[in-house]
Amino acid sequence: MFGELARLAIGNLRRARARLFMTAGGVLVGTTAVIILVSLTFGLQRSAEANIAQNSVLTEIEVYPSWSQDPEAKIPQLDVASIRSFWQIPGVAAVIPLLDLQGGGQLISDDYWGWGQVIGIDPSLLPYLGINLDQGELSLQSGSVLVGAKVGENFYDPESTSDEWTPITVDLMAQPFEIQIYQYSATTTATREIEVTSAGLIQAGTNYDYTILAPINDVIKWNEWSSGQTFDPKTFTFGRVIVRAKDRETTNPVSEAIRDLGFGTGGMGEYLNQLNRFFQTMRLMLGGVGGVALLVAAFGVANTMTMAILERTKEIGLMKAIGATDRDVLTIFLIEAGLVGLAGGGSGVGLSFFLRNIINRAVSKPPEPGSGGVTDFLPFDTSRIGGNLIIIPNELALGAVAMAVLVGICAGLYPAMRAARMQPVVALKSE
């Protein structure tokens, strides 16, 4: 029975092709707007994720002491006991305490001076830090360091009389250099030069470009000399701690467990979560903008179906006179409305894929930055995702077609109910 009604509805639409094309055209525009706007957020999101993942480790969680406005509040510190508690959290692959060098950081190579942030780290935890080397080996011994990619470019001539800063590049892998530390007292300031050797050069593009990694035991000794105090494991606190989760899926649970212990957390993994929430909100907003076009198309469908009923009043009366029920008439007009939505939605998906190919081809080979090209406005480098600015998931395409069909049926519901309630005698009398 349903098949017969469907064939009858299809025949009715074929007799009014021009009206079908114009009405379905409105649905096409709305469907295309929804798909293109929403798929743009997928492309931007994937590009942002690729750029962040290129320069960061997404399983890395930075841990720092929390804070409170209450001066009497007991705030947990990053001490040895806290480090042990982090290791007990399920999903933790490594806990990396870091210790900053106090009272120093001045670098001396030959007659040139430079600067770098000296950080102490347990050499056995280096593989978990997520860094790669351009030169050397990923290992540390007493008296050796790993040098950030930009540290060697951060030197200058202290005897230069020029008023302008003139950076000098020094090859720190070629020869030993010195780290100068200071010891302050009420009346004097003492200095000490510590000779170190570069064991490796860290690749550029990380958070360690201007960092010098040294064995944590060396940094403890240097801080003891600088502060005049002896290291006490019971009261000693670290400047910061990096916790590495086993995988991306366990990063959020590990972060929550650390916050439950009273510490603050950060890192690119959490930043990426915030970014994803932003794109989800953006997706809803842009989808709503496209939905307005679909809403306008719905009025077009309703108007078309209403006009069709007025033109086919006698036909409806004749159908009822020969035995068609109210439900049969309702079904026929709902099928017609749904087919209008299906035609517009399917065409909108096809047009969306066509526009996707054109746009992606335009941005796949971007011009030089600043040349006024089509990609200069983008906040991310789309080359990391092959220039695919528009990404249309299959779920989005199928969902858009289903939504178009639903919009058509909903828009045609009132006209269909109006047709179903017609009295055969009155309908046959109409002009």
N, C-alpha and C positions, 0 to 999 in steps of 0.2 A: 504493500500500500504506500509506504513512504517513497519507494522508488518511483511510483506513478506520479505522486505529487511533486517530486523533485524534477522529473522530466517536464511536467507541466510548467513549473516555475522557470526552468531553463528556456523553454519555448517562449514564455512571456517576455523574458529579457532579450531574447534574440529579435523580437519584433520591435523593440525600442533600443536599438544599438546606440544611437546618438546620445540618448538620455543616460544609458548605462556608462558610456565612456566619460561623459562629463561628471557624472556623480562619482564614479570610481576614481576619476582624476583628483578629486578633492581628498579622497582617502589615500591615494598615492602620495600626494604632497605631505600629508600629515605623517604617514608611515615613514617616508624618507627622512623627514625632519627628525623624528624620534631616533631612528637608527643612526644617522650620521652624527647627531649631537652626542648621543650616548657612547657610540663607538669611538668618538674623539677622546673621551675621558679614559677609555681603555688604553688607547695608544699613548696618551700623555702619562698615564700611571705606569705602564710598562717601561717607558723611556726613563721616567724618574727612578724606578727600581733598578734599572740597568746601570744608570749613572752612579747611584748610591752604592750598589754592590761592587762596582768597579774600583771604588776608592775606599771601601769600608768592609768590615767583617760583620755580617748581620747577626751572628750569634754572640757578638761581644756586648757585654753589659758593664757599664761604668758604675761603680759603687762609690758613694761619698757619704759623709756623715749628714744626718738630717739636721734640722734646725727648729727652734721654737722661740716664740716671743716671751715665754715664761723663763726668767733667769734661773729659776729653781728646778726647771725640768731636767731630768736625767737623760742625756742624749748618748746613745751608744757610740763608741769610738771604733775606728778600724785598727783594733789591736790584734794580737796573736790569737786570742780566744775567738774573736769574730771571724778571723780567717778560717779557723777550724770549723766553725758552725756553717760557713758557706760550703765547705766540702761535703757536708752531710745532706745538702739539699738534693733531692732526686733530679736528674737531668743535667747536673753540673759536670763538665768535662775537665775544667781546670780553673783554679783560682790563682790569679797573678797579682801579688802585692807589688806596688811600685813605690820607690823611695826617692824623693827629690834631693838633689845636692843643696846643702845650705851654705850660704856665704860664698858663692863662687859661680863659675861658669865662664870666666874669661879664658880664651884659648890663645896659645902662642905657638906660632910655627915660623921658624927663622926670625925675621924681623917684623913679621906681620901679626896683628892681633885680630881675634874674631870672637864670636859668641855662639854658644849652643846650650840647650837645656839638658843638663846631665841628669839621667834617671837611672836608679839602681833596679836591677831585676835578677831574679834567680835564674842562672843560666840554663837549668834543666827545663824551665818553662818557656823558653824562647820559641819552640815550635808551635805553641798555642797562641802566640801573639799575632799571628796572621800577617807576618811581613816576609818579603822576598828580598834577595840581595842581587845587586848588579855585579858585585865583585866579592871575593872572599868566601868565608864559610860561616854558617849560622851557629856559632859557638863563642863562648866567652871564657876567658881565664883571667886570673888576677893580673892586672896591668894592661889588659886589652879592652877594646871598646868596639861597638858597632856605630857607625857614623851615618846620620841622615843625609839624604841626597843634596840638600841645600846648605849644609853646614860649611862645606869647603868654599862656597861662593859668598860667604858672609864675613870675609876678612877685609882689613884695610891697613894702610900704612900709618902708624901713629905719628910719624915724623913729617908727614905731608903738611904743607902750608896752604893747601888749597881749601877754599871755603865750601867746596862742593864735596858731597860724599862720593867717593870713587871706590866701588867694591873691587876686591882682588880675589881671584880664584886660586885656591891652594889645593894641591893633590894630597889629601891626608892619608891616602893609601900608600904613598911613595916613601914616607919616612915617619918616624915617631913625632908626636907633638906634645905640648904641655897643657895641663889644666891648672889654672891659677885659682887657689881658694884663699879665703881671708879668715882671720881670727880677730875679732873685735874685743876690746876691753875698754875700761873707763878712760884710759889715758893713751893707749897705743893701738895700732892696727898692724898685725903681723900677716905676712903673705907666705904662701908655700906653693911651689911649682911641682906638679906631679906629672911625670912622663908616662905617656900611654902609647900603645900601638893599635892601629886600626886593624881589626880582624875581618871587617866586612863593610861594604857600602850598601845601605838600604835603598831599595828602589824608590823612585820619586812618586809623588801622588798619594802619599799616606799622611796620617797625623804625625809621623815621625820625621818629616823632612828637615826640621831644625833641631833634632834630638840626638843626643849621644847616649847610647845604652851601655852601662857598665855593670860589672858584677855587683850584686847588692851588698856583699860583704865589704867590698872596696869602698862603696859609698858610705856605709856605716862607719868605717874607720875615718874617712875624710870628715864626716859630720861630727864625730867625736872630737877630732882635733879642732875643728872650727868652733864648736860650741863649748869645748872644755868639759863636757859631760860624758860619762861612760854609758854605753848602751845597756838598758835594763829591759829584758824581755817582758817583764810584768807590766811596765808602764809605757812601753814603746808603742807608738802609733804610726801607721803608714799614711802617706799623703793621699793616696788613692789606690783602689783595687779594681782590677778587671776580672770579671767572672765570665768564663766561656761556657755557653750551653752546648750540649751534644749536637743539637740540630736546630733548624729554624723553628720547628713546631714546639720545642720545649723552652724557647727563649722567654715567652710571656709568662708561663708558670714559674720559671726560675726568678724572673723579675718580681713577681708578686710575692713569692716566698721571702725574698730579700727585703722587700718593703715591709712585710709583716714583722721582720726582725728590728724594724725601726730605722732603716737606712734609706737614703735616696738612691734612685737609679736613673741612668741615662744611657745614651749610646745610639748608634744609627739604627739598630733594630727597633727601638721604641720610636725613634723619629719616623721610621718607615711606617709603623703602625698608625701614627698620627696622620701621615701623608695619605695612607689608604683610606682612613676615615674621611679625610677632606675630599678625596675623589669620589667616595660613595655619596657624600652630600651633594657634590657637584653633579654627579650622575642623576640624582633625583631632581635637582633643579633644572638641568638641561632637558631631561626627559619630560618634565612638566611643561617646559616651553614648547617642545614638540607636540605634547599632548593637547595644547591649545589648538594647534592646526587640526588635529584629529577631531576635537570637539566641534570646530567649525564644519568639518566634513560631515559630522553626525547630523547637523541641522540640514545639510544638503541631502543626505540620505532620507531623512524624515520628510522633507519637502517633496522629494521625488516619489516616495511611496504614497504620500497623501494624494498627489496629482494622479498617480496611477490608479488609485482606488476610485477617484472621481470619474476618471475616463472609462473605467471598467465596471461601473455600477451595474449595468444590465447583465454583464457577463457573470458577475458575482451572484445576481439574482437567479440567473439561469442555472448556475451550478447548484445552488441550494434547492431550486425547484426540482432538479432531477436526482436529489438525494445526498448532496454534499453536506456534511455537518459543519457546525461552527469551527470545530477543531481542524477540519480539513482546510477550510479557508484560511484560518490563522496560520496553519503550517505552511501553506503555499507562499503567503506573503513574508513570513519569517525566513523561509528558504531564499526567496528573492533578495531580501535585505542582507542576509548572510553572504550570498554569492556576490553582491556588490562590494561588501567589505573584503571578501576573499580576492576578488579581482584587483581591487585597489591595493590591498596589502601585499599580494604576491608581486604586483608590478612595482610597488615601492621597494621591496627587497631587491628585485633585479636592478632597479635604478641605483639603489644604495651601493651594491657591489660594483656597478659601473663607475660611480663617482669615487668609490674607494680606490679603484685601480688608477684613476686619473690623478687623484691627490697624492697617493703614495709614490707614483712615478715622478711627480713633480718635486717631491722632497727627498727622493732616494739619492739623488746626486746634487746636494745643495751647493750653492756658490760659496765663494770665500766670505767669511764673516765680515759684516759691515758693508757689503757690496749692494745692499738693498734687495737681496734675494728673498724668495718666498719663506725661507726658514729663519730669517733674522729675528722674527717676533717670538720664536719658540723659546721657552725657559730651559729646555733640555736638549741635549745632543741626541737626535734621533738616529744617528749613524750606528749606535750600539744595538739597535733593534732592526737594522736593515732598512731604515727610512720608513717603516710602517707606522705612519702617524694615525691612520684610521684602521682599527682592528675590530672586525665584526664577528663576535663569537656565534656559533651555530644557535646557541640558546636565545641570543638576542634576536636573530632573524626569525626563528620559529615563534618566539614570544610576540614579535611585532605582528606577524600574520594572524596569530590567534587573537591579539588585541583588536586588530582591524575587523575581523569577523565578529567579535563580540560587540564592538562599537556599531557595526551595521545592524546586528540583530536588535540591540537595545534601541537604536534610533528608529527601527521599523516596527517596534513592538506596539506603539500606540496606533499607528495607521492599520496594522494587521488586526488589532482588537476591534477597531472601528469597522473594518470590513467584515469581521466574523459576526458582529452584532446586527448586521443589516437584515431586515425582513425581506424575504423573497418577493412578496407582492409589491412592496414599496420600491424595491430596487428595479423591478421590471417595468414599473410605471414611469421611472425617471427618464428625462430627456437626455 
